[in-house]
Each structure stands twice: as structure tokens, then as C-alpha cells.
Amino acid sequence: MTEIPTYRMFIDGQWIDTAEKHAITSPATGQTAARVAFGGVEHADAAVAAAVSAHEEGTWRNMTPDQRADILDRIAASMEAKAERLSALATAENGVTVRTAGAFHIGLGVANLRVFAGMARGFTPEQDNPLAPATGDARATIRREPIGVCAGIVPFNFPLVLAGWKLGPALAAGNTFVLKADENTPLTLLELARSAEEAGLPPGVLNIITGPGETVGARLAEHPDVRKIGFTGSTEVGKSVQRAAADNLKKVTLELGGKGPNIILDDANLDAAIDGSIFAFLMYSGQVCESGTRLLVPNSRKDEIVDRLITRLQDVTIGDPTDPASDMGPVASQDQKDRVERYLAIAAEEGATLAYRGTLPEGEMFETGAWVPPIVFTDVTNDMRIAREEVFGPVLVVIGYDDEAEAVAIANDSEYGLSAGVWGSSERARAVANTLEAGTVWVNDWHAGFPFNPFGGYKQSGIGRELGPDALAEYTQVKAVQESLDADWAKHGYALVLPAPAEVPVPA
């Protein structure tokens, strides 16, 4: 029998074990892939205390941006060197196909670290205020300083990528960090901790802990010594994070749920639009917050589009996620499968038509694992729960529209606003894109461009933005420094900031 590996948490530069272990179960086979130390509130407190101590000691925040960038690059290089192993771990813990793991879960995760290293090299912590008048009597400078202890809570679907979106800019800006991994998908993140240790990151600067969100994650959200928290997950849990964070007014970034509208215009290239729409809702079995899960099609071409969509879906290879030939693996857990099945029942009760349900291969794996095939519903109206609530599985709903204005109205009729997409001739599609209420809108594309674009949502899809040119700003606080350059301050100082008496307005 193959020995099941055991992982420990990483706190203050030490590997911490616990008596209680959590079994990491392969969603493809149902077998135990690893055992992991199971953290509690006391581990959250210990990690925050280590981060506080490291920040106060100052080694990391007092490094130059270039020095911090060098260490981030070494972490990325270490992760890149073990990319094949990391892909296998991602496949084992969350069921992603090895192809998707290599390109997105690991490849994009490593690329993000390099992007933030580059941002660190271009980071200017202090500069003259360009709006201040050049009087010669005073100098106004603006400093961006580290916040202190920051924390991140990430979900099961893209652990390494979403962790990098938070700890990357936080570390680049000179903060210390505590990361809470999802209890079922911590393996690649604990490997990240090992790479950080090997790269020479000072103890306490990065701490990675495990445990339930209801206790460990909640403790980080409310902890008085955490000054900034970034959370990715459901809108419901995001609201609880914001409420907990309010007690000490910590900064919050929330990247929450979505129900992405994907509009095919009547002049779209259908070959591209249909393949792109399949990718939009089916990548990683639909477990992506910005998936295109509502397909809006012109009624005049609806039957044609649905027929072609179903024909192409039959080419999707469902199979063992460790097999490079597989296009699609299982969903991440039995709980996730049960959630999807509940929504299928709800859709049927509401009157939606099950237009397509893919066929699973035969074999023990497909009987015991968390397998859900691609599913398409038609005869859907936008008031149905299947069209309004986030299923987080390989489920697409098709909604017809009569004209462009109706398509935009349907697209925007949602409590979410994370993503949207439009397929059509470029000028027309861009005009439609500009009317959509979403933080990211694709034109003739989907899932592309993250490392360089700000990412976040409108409405109940979140607060703030991750990535993009202002990412480091989210992890800094601003200090204005006003300096008098006049040697005779007692004579002239007040005149620099107060108007002359004759200029003071007199109330009527």
C-alpha cells in the first residue's frame, strides 16, 4: 500500500502539527489523498501573533522593494521547479484535470507571484504630491506604508491562484500575512510555505494555517491585530466577514459570487461563440465564480444555437483527471455534487427543460467519485432560481431575448455583477459590453487576462479589486507629510496654510 502523506501547518517559520488530522479526499476516487494538521482558533491566534512580531521587528518592511521582489521571485522559481508535483496535488485534492491544473491552478499561480515581484520593483513608497503648489516654502509628500498584519481566506477552487492575489501584493508592499486555506484543499498552499522557507522569507512574515472557516476563518476576520483581510468565497460568508471586520474597522477586500451573463449577438461567429461559451461555463466543472452560466441568445437563432451547443458538448471527454486526455473531471466533493443535484431538482420544479445531460463513463471511479456531467437547461426565465443563484457546477441555462436592449436588461437583472461576456462583431459587442454591470466583461473571449487587469465585482459580487496596477495600494496605508522649508517658521509658518484675514469669507 502507498503511504498516505501527512502535512503540517506553517507558523512563525515552524512546521506545526496537531493531534487531530483532517483527511483530504480525492473527489475523483473517494480515497484519502493526504492527512493534514487540523487547526483551531489557537493556531489563528499564534499565526497572527507571529505576524505582529515580524512586522514590529521590521526586517521585511524595512527591505527595499527590490529586495522583497527578489525573494518573491525565488519563491516563484521554487514553485515552478515542482510544477508537475503541484499539479498532481491539485488534481488529488480538488479534482481538477491535470491539464487545467498545469495551465491555470499552478501555472497562473506562479505567474501571479512573478507579476507581483515586478510590481514591487516598480513600487515607489514615497513621492512628492504632484498637486501641491510649488511655493518654495513647503514640500508635500505622500507615503504609502505597509498596513501591518494582513490575512487572506481562500476557497477550494483555485487555492494557489487566489492566495497569490492576496499575499502577493501584501508581501510586495512590506506587510506580514496569515493565510487560511480551505480545509479540503490546503496541499498546494502548504507547498508554497515550504518554498517561502527555502527562499529565505523571514519567520513570521508568511503563516499558513488550516481549519474550518466557521472558527479559524471567523477568528481572522474579527481579530483585533489583523488590519486588512482579503476573502474569496460566497456572498453570504463574505457578508459575515465584513460584519466581523467592522469591529476594528479593518480594510476589507471581498471577491464573492457570480451568475455571469454571456450574450451571443445575432451577428456573432457561432463557431467561436459556442466553443467559447462551453469554456465559459465548463472550465473546472463550472466551479469558477466568474463562469458564464447564463447564456443569452437571440430567439431568432435559439434553436440553432442550442442544437450546435449540444453537439459540441458531446465532444467533451469526461475522465480520470490524472489523464491528460480528459477535458473534464469531477466536482470538488460529494457535498458539491449534492448541491448541484439539488439545483437540478429545483430547475425541474420551476419548469425548466433539461435539454442535455452528458453521459458519465462506466467504471468504479464514476460510481464512487463526485461526478456530474455537463448539463444544459432551456425554457428558462430570469426569475427562476436556476437563473439567479450560483450553482457552482457544470450547469448552463439558456435564456432567449428579442432584441439587444432586452438582452442587456436580462443580463443586468441580477444581484451579482462579477463577470459578463458578449460575442458579436467587435464595435457592436464593445458597445454592449459598456452597458453591462460587471467588474469584468469579455468581448469574444472568456476567462482571460487576470494578472494585469483589476478583478472584482459590482453589487453583491464584492468590494474592492484584486490584481491590476493598483493591487499594492490595497495593501498600503497613505500618509501625507507636510514639511516647512522656511527657516523662520514662527513668522511665516501659519501663512503657508491659512488664508490672509481679508480673504476669510464673512457669513451673511
C-alpha positions as CSV (number, residue, x, y, z in Angstrom):
1,M,0.0,0.0,0.0
2,T,1.2,3.5,-0.8
3,E,1.8,5.5,2.4
4,I,-0.6,8.5,2.8
5,P,1.4,11.7,3.3
6,T,0.9,14.0,6.3
7,Y,1.2,17.8,6.2
8,R,1.7,20.3,9.0
9,M,0.8,24.0,9.2
10,F,3.4,26.7,8.9
11,I,3.5,29.3,11.8
12,D,6.4,31.7,12.6
13,G,8.8,29.7,10.4
14,Q,8.0,26.4,12.2
15,W,6.0,23.4,11.0
16,I,3.2,22.8,13.5
17,D,1.4,19.5,13.9
18,T,-1.8,18.7,15.7
19,A,-3.3,15.6,17.3
20,E,-6.4,15.9,15.1
21,K,-5.9,15.3,11.4
22,H,-8.2,16.1,8.5
23,A,-8.4,13.7,5.6
24,I,-8.0,15.1,2.2
25,T,-10.3,13.0,-0.1
26,S,-9.9,12.7,-3.8
27,P,-13.2,13.8,-5.4
28,A,-12.4,11.5,-8.4
29,T,-12.0,8.3,-6.4
30,G,-13.3,9.0,-2.9
31,Q,-9.9,7.7,-1.5
32,T,-7.8,9.6,1.1
33,A,-5.0,11.5,-0.7
34,A,-3.4,13.1,2.4
35,R,-3.8,13.9,6.0
36,V,-3.3,17.4,7.3
37,A,-2.9,19.0,10.7
38,F,-6.3,20.5,11.6
39,G,-6.1,24.0,13.0
40,G,-8.2,25.8,15.6
41,V,-8.7,29.3,16.9
42,E,-5.5,28.9,19.0
43,H,-3.5,28.4,15.7
44,A,-5.1,31.5,14.2
45,D,-4.0,33.5,17.3
46,A,-0.5,32.1,17.2
47,A,-0.1,32.9,13.5
48,V,-1.4,36.5,14.0
49,A,1.0,36.9,17.0
50,A,3.9,35.7,14.8
51,A,2.9,38.2,12.1
52,V,2.6,41.0,14.6
53,S,6.1,40.2,16.0
54,A,7.6,40.0,12.5
55,H,6.1,43.3,11.5
56,E,7.3,45.1,14.6
57,E,10.8,43.6,14.3
58,G,10.8,45.2,10.9
59,T,13.2,43.1,8.8
60,W,10.7,42.6,6.0
61,R,9.1,46.0,5.8
62,N,12.5,47.7,6.0
63,M,13.8,45.9,3.0
64,T,13.8,47.8,-0.3
65,P,11.0,46.9,-2.8
66,D,13.7,45.3,-4.9
67,Q,14.9,43.1,-2.1
68,R,11.4,41.9,-1.4
69,A,10.9,41.3,-5.1
70,D,14.0,39.1,-5.2
71,I,12.5,36.8,-2.5
72,L,9.2,36.7,-4.3
73,D,10.9,35.7,-7.5
74,R,12.8,32.9,-5.6
75,I,9.5,31.6,-4.2
76,A,8.1,31.6,-7.7
77,A,11.2,29.8,-9.1
78,S,10.9,27.1,-6.4
79,M,7.2,26.6,-7.2
80,E,7.9,26.5,-10.9
81,A,10.6,23.8,-10.3
82,K,8.0,21.5,-8.7
83,A,5.1,22.4,-11.0
84,E,4.5,18.8,-12.0
85,R,4.2,17.7,-8.4
86,L,1.9,20.7,-7.6
87,S,-0.4,19.8,-10.5
88,A,-0.7,16.3,-9.1
89,L,-1.5,17.6,-5.7
90,A,-4.2,20.0,-7.1
91,T,-5.7,17.1,-9.0
92,A,-5.7,14.9,-5.9
93,E,-7.3,17.5,-3.6
94,N,-9.9,19.2,-5.8
95,G,-10.3,17.0,-8.8
96,V,-9.2,19.5,-11.5
97,T,-7.8,17.8,-14.6
98,V,-4.1,17.7,-14.8
99,R,-4.2,19.9,-18.0
100,T,-6.2,22.6,-16.3
101,A,-4.1,22.4,-13.1
102,G,-0.9,22.9,-15.1
103,A,-2.2,25.9,-17.0
104,F,-4.4,27.6,-14.5
105,H,-4.2,26.3,-10.9
106,I,-0.4,26.1,-10.9
107,G,0.8,28.0,-14.0
108,L,-1.2,31.1,-13.3
109,G,-0.5,30.9,-9.6
110,V,3.3,31.0,-10.2
111,A,2.8,33.7,-12.9
112,N,1.0,35.9,-10.3
113,L,3.9,35.7,-7.9
114,R,6.2,36.9,-10.7
115,V,3.8,39.7,-11.6
116,F,3.7,41.0,-8.0
117,A,7.5,40.8,-7.8
118,G,7.6,43.0,-10.9
119,M,5.1,45.4,-9.3
120,A,7.3,45.5,-6.2
121,R,10.2,46.6,-8.3
122,G,8.2,49.5,-9.7
123,F,6.7,50.5,-6.4
124,T,7.6,54.0,-5.1
125,P,6.8,54.2,-1.4
126,E,7.3,58.0,-1.3
127,Q,6.8,60.7,-3.8
128,D,6.1,64.5,-4.0
129,N,2.4,65.3,-4.2
130,P,2.0,66.5,-7.8
131,L,-1.0,68.6,-6.9
132,A,0.8,70.7,-4.2
133,P,1.6,74.2,-5.3
134,A,5.4,74.8,-5.9
135,T,5.7,77.8,-3.5
136,G,9.3,77.1,-2.3
137,D,8.0,77.5,1.2
138,A,6.8,74.0,1.8
139,R,7.0,70.4,0.5
140,A,4.2,67.9,0.5
141,T,5.0,64.3,0.1
142,I,2.8,61.2,0.0
143,R,4.0,58.0,1.6
144,R,2.5,54.5,1.1
145,E,3.3,52.4,4.1
146,P,2.6,48.8,4.9
147,I,-0.6,48.2,6.8
148,G,0.9,45.6,9.2
149,V,-0.7,42.2,9.6
150,C,-2.9,41.2,6.7
151,A,-4.9,38.0,6.3
152,G,-6.4,36.0,3.5
153,I,-9.1,33.4,3.3
154,V,-9.4,31.4,0.1
155,P,-11.9,28.8,-1.2
156,F,-11.4,25.3,-2.6
157,N,-11.5,26.0,-6.3
158,F,-8.2,27.9,-7.1
159,P,-6.2,27.9,-3.8
160,L,-2.8,28.9,-5.2
161,V,-4.1,31.5,-7.6
162,L,-6.4,33.2,-5.1
163,A,-3.9,33.1,-2.3
164,G,-1.4,34.7,-4.6
165,W,-3.8,37.5,-5.4
166,K,-3.8,38.4,-1.7
167,L,-0.4,37.5,-0.3
168,G,1.4,38.6,-3.4
169,P,0.6,42.4,-3.2
170,A,0.6,42.2,0.6
171,L,4.2,40.9,0.8
172,A,5.4,43.1,-2.1
173,A,4.2,46.1,-0.1
174,G,6.0,45.0,3.1
175,N,3.2,43.6,5.2
176,T,3.2,40.3,7.1
177,F,0.5,37.8,6.3
178,V,-1.7,35.0,7.6
179,L,-3.4,32.7,5.1
180,K,-6.2,30.4,5.9
181,A,-6.5,27.6,3.4
182,D,-9.8,25.8,2.7
183,E,-9.8,22.7,4.9
184,N,-10.2,20.4,1.9
185,T,-7.6,21.9,-0.5
186,P,-4.5,23.1,1.5
187,L,-1.8,21.0,-0.1
188,T,-0.5,23.4,-2.8
189,L,-0.5,26.2,-0.2
190,L,1.5,24.2,2.3
191,E,4.0,23.6,-0.5
192,L,4.0,27.3,-1.1
193,A,5.0,27.8,2.6
194,R,7.9,25.3,2.0
195,S,9.1,27.3,-1.0
196,A,8.9,30.6,1.0
197,E,11.0,29.0,3.7
198,E,13.6,27.8,1.1
199,A,13.6,31.3,-0.5
200,G,14.7,33.0,2.8
201,L,11.5,34.7,3.7
202,P,11.9,35.8,7.4
203,P,10.0,33.8,10.0
204,G,6.5,35.1,10.8
205,V,6.2,37.1,7.5
206,L,4.0,34.4,5.9
207,N,2.0,32.0,8.0
208,I,-0.3,29.3,6.5
209,I,-2.9,27.7,8.7
210,T,-5.7,25.1,8.3
211,G,-9.1,24.5,9.9
212,P,-12.8,25.3,9.4
213,G,-13.9,28.6,8.1
214,E,-16.6,28.8,10.8
215,T,-14.0,29.0,13.5
216,V,-10.5,29.7,12.2
217,G,-11.6,31.9,9.3
218,A,-14.0,33.8,11.6
219,R,-11.3,34.4,14.1
220,L,-9.1,36.1,11.5
221,A,-12.0,38.2,10.3
222,E,-12.6,39.5,13.9
223,H,-9.0,39.5,15.2
224,P,-8.1,43.0,16.5
225,D,-4.5,42.7,15.3
226,V,-5.4,42.0,11.7
227,R,-5.6,45.3,9.9
228,K,-6.6,44.1,6.4
229,I,-8.4,40.9,5.2
230,G,-9.0,39.6,1.7
231,F,-11.7,37.0,1.3
232,T,-12.9,35.0,-1.8
233,G,-16.0,32.9,-1.4
234,S,-19.8,33.1,-1.3
235,T,-21.7,36.3,-0.9
236,E,-23.3,35.0,2.3
237,V,-20.0,34.3,4.0
238,G,-18.5,37.5,2.6
239,K,-21.1,39.5,4.5
240,S,-20.2,37.8,7.7
241,V,-16.5,38.6,7.1
242,Q,-17.4,42.2,6.6
243,R,-19.5,42.3,9.8
244,A,-16.7,40.8,11.8
245,A,-14.1,43.1,10.3
246,A,-16.2,46.2,11.3
247,D,-15.3,45.8,15.0
248,N,-11.8,47.2,14.5
249,L,-12.5,48.9,11.1
250,K,-10.0,46.7,9.2
251,K,-9.7,47.1,5.5
252,V,-11.7,44.5,3.6
253,T,-11.5,43.2,0.0
254,L,-14.3,40.8,-0.9
255,E,-14.5,38.7,-4.1
256,L,-17.8,37.0,-3.9
257,G,-20.4,35.1,-6.0
258,G,-21.4,35.5,-9.6
259,K,-24.0,34.5,-12.2
260,G,-22.3,35.6,-15.3
261,P,-24.5,36.6,-18.3
262,N,-23.0,35.5,-21.6
263,I,-24.7,37.2,-24.6
264,I,-24.5,35.9,-28.1
265,L,-25.5,38.6,-30.6
266,D,-27.2,37.7,-33.8
267,D,-24.1,38.6,-35.8
268,A,-21.7,36.5,-33.8
269,N,-19.3,34.0,-35.3
270,L,-21.2,30.9,-33.9
271,D,-18.2,28.5,-34.2
272,A,-16.2,30.8,-31.8
273,A,-19.2,31.8,-29.7
274,I,-20.4,28.2,-29.0
275,D,-16.9,26.9,-28.2
276,G,-16.2,29.9,-26.1
277,S,-19.5,29.6,-24.3
278,I,-18.7,26.0,-23.4
279,F,-15.4,27.0,-22.0
280,A,-17.1,29.9,-20.1
281,F,-19.4,27.6,-18.1
282,L,-17.4,24.3,-18.1
283,M,-13.9,25.2,-17.1
284,Y,-13.0,23.3,-13.9
285,S,-16.5,21.7,-14.0
286,G,-18.2,25.1,-13.6
287,Q,-16.6,25.8,-10.2
288,V,-15.4,29.3,-11.1
289,C,-17.0,32.4,-9.6
290,E,-16.8,34.3,-12.9
291,S,-18.2,31.5,-15.1
292,G,-20.6,32.3,-17.8
293,T,-23.6,30.4,-16.5
294,R,-26.5,32.3,-18.1
295,L,-26.3,32.0,-21.9
296,L,-28.5,34.7,-23.5
297,V,-29.3,34.0,-27.2
298,P,-31.5,35.7,-29.8
299,N,-34.8,34.0,-30.1
300,S,-34.5,34.1,-33.8
301,R,-31.5,31.7,-33.6
302,K,-32.1,30.0,-30.3
303,D,-32.9,26.5,-31.7
304,E,-29.8,26.6,-34.0
305,I,-27.5,27.7,-31.1
306,V,-28.9,25.1,-28.7
307,D,-28.5,22.3,-31.3
308,R,-24.9,23.3,-32.1
309,L,-24.1,23.7,-28.4
310,I,-25.3,20.2,-27.5
311,T,-23.5,18.7,-30.5
312,R,-20.2,20.3,-29.3
313,L,-20.8,19.2,-25.7
314,Q,-20.8,15.6,-26.8
315,D,-17.2,16.0,-27.8
316,V,-16.2,16.8,-24.2
317,T,-14.2,14.0,-22.7
318,I,-15.1,13.2,-19.1
319,G,-12.5,11.1,-17.4
320,D,-9.8,10.5,-14.8
321,P,-8.4,13.9,-14.0
322,T,-4.9,12.5,-13.9
323,D,-5.2,11.5,-17.6
324,P,-4.0,14.4,-20.0
325,A,-6.7,13.3,-22.4
326,S,-9.5,14.3,-20.0
327,D,-11.3,17.6,-20.7
328,M,-13.4,17.4,-17.5
329,G,-13.1,15.9,-14.1
330,P,-15.4,15.6,-11.1
331,V,-16.7,18.4,-8.9
332,A,-14.7,19.1,-5.8
333,S,-16.6,17.0,-3.3
334,Q,-19.6,14.9,-2.6
335,D,-21.2,17.9,-0.9
336,Q,-20.7,20.0,-4.0
337,K,-22.3,17.2,-6.1
338,D,-25.2,17.1,-3.7
339,R,-25.6,20.9,-4.1
340,V,-25.7,20.7,-7.9
341,E,-28.2,17.9,-7.8
342,R,-30.5,19.9,-5.5
343,Y,-30.5,22.8,-8.1
344,L,-31.3,20.3,-10.9
345,A,-34.4,19.3,-8.9
346,I,-35.3,22.9,-8.3
347,A,-35.0,23.8,-12.0
348,A,-37.3,20.9,-12.9
349,E,-39.9,22.0,-10.4
350,E,-39.8,25.6,-11.8
351,G,-40.5,24.3,-15.3
352,A,-37.1,24.5,-17.0
353,T,-36.4,21.9,-19.7
354,L,-33.4,19.6,-19.3
355,A,-32.1,19.9,-22.8
356,Y,-28.9,18.0,-22.3
357,R,-27.2,15.9,-19.6
358,G,-23.9,14.3,-20.5
359,T,-23.2,10.6,-20.0
360,L,-20.6,9.5,-17.5
361,P,-18.1,6.7,-18.4
362,E,-18.6,3.3,-16.9
363,G,-16.3,2.1,-14.0
364,E,-16.0,2.1,-10.3
365,M,-14.4,5.6,-10.2
366,F,-17.5,7.2,-11.7
367,E,-19.8,5.4,-9.3
368,T,-17.9,6.4,-6.1
369,G,-16.5,9.9,-7.0
370,A,-18.2,13.3,-7.1
371,W,-19.0,13.2,-10.8
372,V,-21.5,15.5,-12.5
373,P,-21.7,15.7,-16.3
374,P,-22.3,18.9,-18.3
375,I,-26.0,19.9,-18.1
376,V,-28.0,22.4,-20.1
377,F,-31.4,23.8,-19.3
378,T,-33.7,25.6,-21.8
379,D,-37.1,27.3,-21.4
380,V,-35.5,29.2,-18.6
381,T,-36.7,32.7,-17.5
382,N,-34.6,35.0,-15.5
383,D,-36.8,34.9,-12.4
384,M,-36.1,31.2,-11.9
385,R,-33.7,30.2,-9.0
386,I,-31.6,28.3,-11.5
387,A,-31.0,31.6,-13.3
388,R,-30.5,33.7,-10.2
389,E,-28.5,31.6,-7.8
390,E,-24.9,30.4,-8.0
391,V,-24.9,26.7,-8.6
392,F,-21.1,26.3,-8.8
393,G,-21.2,23.3,-11.1
394,P,-21.3,22.3,-14.8
395,V,-24.7,23.7,-15.3
396,L,-25.7,26.2,-18.1
397,V,-29.1,27.9,-18.5
398,V,-30.2,29.2,-21.9
399,I,-32.4,32.3,-21.9
400,G,-33.9,33.8,-25.1
401,Y,-34.2,37.5,-25.9
402,D,-35.8,39.5,-28.7
403,D,-33.5,42.5,-29.1
404,E,-30.3,43.9,-27.7
405,A,-32.0,46.1,-25.1
406,E,-33.8,43.1,-23.7
407,A,-30.5,41.1,-23.6
408,V,-28.8,43.9,-21.6
409,A,-31.8,44.2,-19.2
410,I,-31.8,40.4,-18.5
411,A,-28.0,40.4,-18.1
412,N,-28.2,43.3,-15.5
413,D,-31.2,41.9,-13.7
414,S,-29.1,40.1,-11.0
415,E,-27.9,40.7,-7.5
416,Y,-24.4,39.8,-8.8
417,G,-22.0,41.7,-11.1
418,L,-18.8,39.8,-11.2
419,S,-18.5,38.9,-14.9
420,A,-20.2,39.1,-18.2
421,G,-19.4,38.5,-21.9
422,V,-20.5,39.4,-25.4
423,W,-20.0,37.6,-28.7
424,G,-20.5,39.6,-31.9
425,S,-19.0,42.0,-34.3
426,S,-16.3,44.0,-32.4
427,E,-17.8,47.5,-32.4
428,R,-21.3,46.4,-31.6
429,A,-20.2,43.9,-28.9
430,R,-18.0,46.5,-27.3
431,A,-20.9,48.9,-27.2
432,V,-23.0,46.3,-25.4
433,A,-20.1,45.5,-23.1
434,N,-20.1,49.1,-21.9
435,T,-23.7,48.8,-20.7
436,L,-23.2,45.6,-18.6
437,E,-23.0,45.9,-14.8
438,A,-20.0,43.7,-14.1
439,G,-16.4,44.1,-12.9
440,T,-15.0,42.1,-15.8
441,V,-16.5,41.9,-19.3
442,W,-15.1,39.8,-22.1
443,V,-15.7,40.5,-25.8
444,N,-15.4,37.4,-27.9
445,D,-13.5,35.7,-25.1
446,W,-13.8,34.3,-21.5
447,H,-11.5,33.6,-18.5
448,A,-8.6,35.6,-20.0
449,G,-6.3,38.4,-18.7
450,F,-6.3,38.3,-14.9
451,P,-2.7,39.1,-13.9
452,F,-2.8,42.6,-15.4
453,N,-6.5,43.6,-15.0
454,P,-8.2,44.7,-11.8
455,F,-10.6,41.9,-10.7
456,G,-13.7,42.3,-8.5
457,G,-17.4,42.7,-8.7
458,Y,-20.3,45.1,-8.8
459,K,-23.3,44.9,-6.4
460,Q,-23.2,41.8,-4.2
461,S,-20.3,40.3,-6.0
462,G,-17.8,42.1,-3.8
463,I,-15.9,45.1,-2.6
464,G,-12.6,46.4,-3.9
465,R,-10.3,45.0,-6.5
466,E,-7.5,42.5,-6.7
467,L,-4.8,42.4,-9.3
468,G,-4.1,45.2,-11.8
469,P,-1.9,48.3,-11.4
470,D,-3.5,49.4,-8.0
471,A,-3.2,46.0,-6.3
472,L,-0.4,47.1,-4.0
473,A,-2.4,50.2,-3.0
474,E,-5.0,47.9,-1.4
475,Y,-2.3,46.7,1.0
476,T,-0.9,50.0,2.0
477,Q,-2.0,53.0,4.1
478,V,-1.5,56.5,3.0
479,K,0.5,59.1,4.9
480,A,0.7,62.8,3.9
481,V,3.9,64.6,5.1
482,Q,3.8,68.4,5.1
483,E,7.3,69.9,5.5
484,S,8.0,73.6,6.0
485,L,11.1,74.8,4.1
486,D,11.0,78.3,5.6
487,A,13.7,78.8,8.2
488,D,11.6,81.5,10.0
489,W,8.7,79.2,10.7
490,A,7.3,81.3,13.5
491,K,7.0,84.3,11.2
492,H,5.8,82.6,8.1
493,G,4.5,79.1,9.0
494,Y,0.8,79.9,9.5
495,A,0.7,81.9,6.3
496,L,1.5,78.8,4.4
497,V,-1.7,77.1,5.4
498,L,-4.2,79.8,6.4
499,P,-5.7,82.5,4.2
500,A,-5.0,86.1,4.8
501,P,-7.6,87.8,7.0
502,A,-9.1,89.8,4.1
503,E,-9.7,86.5,2.3
504,V,-11.7,84.9,5.0
505,P,-15.4,84.9,4.0
506,V,-17.7,86.6,6.4
507,P,-21.1,84.8,6.9
508,A,-24.1,86.9,5.7
